[in-house]
Amino acid sequence: MPGSFIDSNVVLYSLSKDESKQRRALELLASGGLISTQVLGEVANVMRRKLGYEVPAIRDVLLRLIGDCPLHPLAPSTVLRALDVAQRFGFSYYDSLIVAAAQEAGCAIVYSEDLQHGQVVGPGLTVVNPFLEPVEP
């Protein structure tokens, strides 16, 4: 999905036992959404500390992500932009770093369960919670 950025919480649902969320996360990952080096780090940390995965299994997941998803590396400019995002929107620094990376990469959507669905967080960048059911008009 060109122009979309996938937050670590969505990536982690690809490992979930919740089949509908797992399926949706896998669809997003397969569609070409971008991730950042921060996402790789957060996924590794949660897999190790909260989910109890061993290092070889974590490495396999990260290598698959690196192979399947375009990767946006974090730069000093991303860190400084994240501070501006945090100040403007009141987000945590790490959520702001996700938004800043998505902005730098020129994405139109950031898929996240942690931020407010539908919120516009910069010119042309909107938060989408991919697990919400579409509302019928």
Secondary structure, DSSP 4 states (H G I P E B T S, - for coil): -TTEEE-HHHHHHTT-S-HHHHHHHHHHHHTT-BEEHHHHHHHHHHHHHTS---HHHHHHHHHHHHHHS-EE---HHHHHHHHHHHHHH---HHHHHHHHHHHHTT-SEEE-SSS-TT-B-STT-EEE-TTSPPPP-
